[in-house]
Amino acid sequence: MGFPRIFRRRCRRNIIGTRVRQQIEGRFRPEIQGLRAVAVTSVVLYHLWPNRLPGGYVGVDVFFAISGFLIIGHVLREVERTNRLDVLAFWARRARRLLPASMLVLVATGVATILWVPQVLWLQYLKEISASAVYVQNWVLSANSVDYLAAGNSASPVQHFWSLSVEEQFYIVWPLIILGVLALRRWRRNLQVKRVLFLLIVMVSLASFVYCIVDTAASPASAYFVTTTRAWEFGAGGILAFITAHRRKPRRHIAATMSWTGIAIVALTLVVFTPATPFPSYTALLPVVGTLLVIAAGTPHIWWSPTQVARLRPVQWLGAISYSLYLWHFPLLTILPLELKHPLGTKSKIAVIVVAVLLAVLTKRFVEDPGRTWKVLVNRRPLITIGATVAVTVLVLSGGGVATIATNHSIAAQAAEARAELAKLKSCAGARAIESLSTCPDPFTPNTLTDPAFAATDIGKGVATVDPCKQGLTQTAVMTCRIGDTTAPTRIVALVGDSHAGQLLEPLDIYGAAHGIEFVTYLKSFCAGLGAPGVAAAGNGVRADVDSCAAWGVSVQHDILANTRIQSVVFADFTQSYASTGAPWRPATATDFENVWRPLLASGKGVIAIRDTPNAAQIDVPQCVAQHISDVDPCSTPLAEAEPAPAANPMLVAAAAMPEVKTVDLTSLFCTGATCHSVIGGLVVYFGWHHMDATFARTTAPYVGAAIDALVPTRS
């Protein structure tokens, strides 16, 4: 059977529309359209079956190299032809090309979010939709990747807009650079603009490439998204545009060899690269070089060249709808499982592909092509298009803002209602229920107190990434807070650690105020306070942060030793994170804990080690509970997965070797038998997967406080 007639007609229209556009930017390049088809297919298949095509993410790098070649080549031709650059006209063309389809997808995704996504995810999704509308999504994702409270966020339906954000930033900055070079000609009439531009793009690309390697090694999660690590990929395409602008094409057999070599390189990265491959880094050279080889080869007319494949109508048709297909596939992929309440199976994934292709065809036919050629904008000054672009963007942002405000009001109202209920239910709410199992019915079943959307935002003091009681990642100065009884305390206790110590501030503040204990807090992000060089938290191996943690830990110990009023020191941290650190850093050991405790004990101070609270084994608890709100004991975790065994916990190993060190184990507040619960006494326990939310934490005050109080001597 041949290609269906309806698709042949639509394919012809799509290809003709693409040819018109590419004839404006240069001559029609079927090999570029073929590369687009390969790139979008790779990305879509990777998102659907990541284990089958582990390197499919390099399709984005193929797009970047193509964009650099086409856009810089187009701008270069305009400068050579007119001796000037109409930046506003350039931006207007880009806006007409990209904005209609992207805004349609963003609006549709926002509506789908409200209709089918649990409310617990609305704030994250709406924030990212707004960021995507102004093309800064890549910076939002970069910031989230190093924010331990946001790093575990679910993939939003517009996460893929990060690459479009990088492209838009390239479209804005590069013409401005050219304008700056053209302006120099006013002072130097003999300035050779093309040579200066070529040298400039080479220098910028080299600088970006070096930075890419360094930043990927230092902070791979954030480096993946930022514009500065990706600029060289566009620059490489631009360098090729300069080189090939006035040069003859290579001979047919050489060109065909180049083209097949480039295709082989890209194909190799698709199957050899994995999510564990350092990327972008120097490894991104392979897909970029492969792409540029295909472009440089052009369409060699020799029987064994890949030109015949690239010219096939299905390939050209897929390349023509690649932009819309890229836009639509990810919202379908992320929202559909939430509506179905289970992961997608093979049939569902095939359905996603079919629907995404159908939406892409319709969007190309009725949105992309008309938007690019709409006479109302094309025949008017570029400022009209830019003004329309700003207006549409403002409308989308306004819609997102209204929805966000309404969501916040709804969450606040539900939270107030829950707090009122909590005040009435004194015996069976939160941690009280697990301590009174015999008298509390259904202690692990969601009830009127259960509010996942509120729990997801219920972050107490001492936990947030930026918090007045917690030092930042790179700062070494000692910063303290005083909580509990700060007027006439009978005992003063220091609390040392990271955000897992910070999550105890809410309950200790309540207990301390009622029992005459003042707690002086020493908290720092991703830092256990051991003062041990080379110890890093898993996923946070930035040298500046690791060195800062060691220096801060030493300063904290000196400060506590100098304060004779402090009677005991409590240590609490996300211990399993420090026990699983990989090269080039080392994990925390029992010896590290012993080294920091010995001087404190020698000075007469007591030392209390708190076993880390159980966690949900990387399950986003509020989201999970929202999807299983009618279940009994939803989203529970086996105890063996919720916390490491004592023998694998360096803090507990050290405490066992030092009888003077007292330990507190809070496991019984979260777990019964071999199961740890995510809903206890109607309250969602975590706002993510390993931090207590503030409301549940406050219900643990009588138990956490009493356990510590029993180990602190009364001042004589």
Secondary structure, DSSP 8 states (H G I E B T S, - for coil): --S-HHHHHHHHHHHHHHHHHHHHHSS--HHHHHHHHHHHHHHHHHHH-TTTSTTGGGHHHHHHHHHHHHHHHHHHHHHHHHSS--HHHHHHHHHHHHHHHHHHHHHHHHHHHHHHS-GGGHHHHHHHHHHHHTT-HHHHHHHHHH-TTTTT----TTTTHHHHHHHHHHHHHHHHHHHHHHHHTTT-TT--HHHHHHHHHHHHHHHHHHHHHHHHHH-HHHHTT-HHHHHHHHHHHHHHHHHHTTS----HHHHHHHHHHHHHHHHHHHHH--TTS--STGGGHHHHHHHHHHHHH----STTSTHHHHTSHHHHHHHHTHHHHHHHHHHHHHHHHHHHTS---HHHHHHHHHHHHHHHHHHIIIIIHHHHH-HHHHTS-HHHHHHHHHHHHHHHHHHHHHHHHHHHHHHHHHHHHHHHHHHH--SSSTHHHHHTTTTSSSTTS--TT--HHHHHH---TTTSSSBTTBB-SS--S--EEEEE--SS-SEEEEEEESHHHHTTHHHHHHHHHHHTEEEEEEEBTT--S---TTB-BTTB--HHHHHHHHHHHHHHHHHHHH-TT--EEEEE--HHHHSS--TTSB---HHHHHHHHHHHHHTT-EEEEEE-----TT--HHHHHHHTTTSSSTT-EEHHHHS--GGG-HHHHHHHH-TTSEEEE-GGGTEETTEE-SEETTEE-BSSSSSB-HHHHHHTHHHHHHHHHTTS----
